[in-house]
Structures are given as C-alpha cells and as structure tokens.
Amino acid sequence: MYAKGTTIRTTVDFLRAEGGSDLVNRVLGTLAPHTREAIARVEPTGELPYAVLQSLWRSADDALGADPTWAERAGAFSIESLGMQLYRGILLKRSPAEFLTQSVSLFQLYYRPGDMTVVFEEPGHAVLRLIGFDAGSSVFCRRQTGGLQCAITLAGGAEPSTRHVRCVLEGDAFCEWELRWN
C-alpha cells in the first residue's frame, strides 16, 4: 500500500500551522532516521509506503492526542491547501453530487490501491464506501471524515455533515461515510 507525497507533506504542513517548527521537530524526532529522510525528500506526486505515513500519524497522534479533532482538521487542511492547488478542477464542481459521481477518483490521487465509491446517492445525501484499502488506523478514518466534509463544502454543499458510520477497525466489513448537505 502506498500514499502520495501530498498526504505526507500536508500532514507536516498542518503540524507546522498548529505548533510551528517545535511541533514538527518533536513529531519527526520520534521517527526512525530513514523514515525522517524519506519524509523530507518525498515530492507531492511521489509515493511512499503507507507504513511511513502511518508512523508519521502515530507520532502526530501522540503529540496532539489531547485534541480529539486534530485528524479531522488535518484532513480538511489537506484538501484546502495542497489539494486545492493540485486538484482544483476535481474539487470545484457545480454540486456535491457532481463531485461525488465524477469519473476521476480523488482517493486514488492520494492512495493506492483501493478506491472510495458511492454506494448511495440522492439530493443532499450520499454514502461512500472504502474498498480495496486497509486503513489500519483510526487517524486515516478521521482524516477522511474531515477531508470529505471540506470537499463537499468546496463543491457547493451548504451546511455539510460527514459521519464515519461503519469502520473495519470496529469490526465492520468495510468503512463507510455518510455525507449530508443542503
């Protein structure tokens, strides 16, 4: 399993925005030297093993765990920042429905293998399912929740809500997110 450099870079950028270089250094300082080196040199469109990203998230969670919303905010930050720079045409749509049903998968621009697929869609409501990707971390699920809510807002959804309603880590067969908007 792999993650694009954008996920790693935006995590580090989020940490910097939250606590400056001190927080970044504290989080990176807990990682193995080869992991820190890989994180430092990855390009936004490059790939690293997903395990590298997970180790970064574990360290960030240790540092920020007292804030139960950090991962959701980091997901939204990712979409608002580098996500908008690289994938503006995918994110800015006439409606959330158009964003969700487009042929280009935003998920696949960040991770591989796998996909996030629409399993239910009606005006103002959709359910997305993660397939073919083992999240392996509640940080991933929480980050997706924040990123999806931000993406729905950028696609024109007013008053969006995003809930992670099924989770493999809690014994479900798959992860699903329920999205609502006006």
FENNORNOR-V122696 format. One line per field, one symbol per residue. ss: DSSP state (A for helix, B for strand, O for the rest). A space follows every 50 residues. Layout:
ss = ???
This chain:
ss = OBBBAAAAAAAAAAAAAAAAAAAAAAAAAOOOAAAAAAAAAOOOOOBBBA AAAAAAAAAAAAAAOOOOOAAAAAAAAAAAAAAAAAAAAAAOOOOAAAAA AOOOOOAAAOBBOOBBBBBBBBOOBBBBBBBOOOOOOAAAAAAAAAAAAA AAAAOOOOOOBBBBBBOAAAOOOOBBBBBBOO
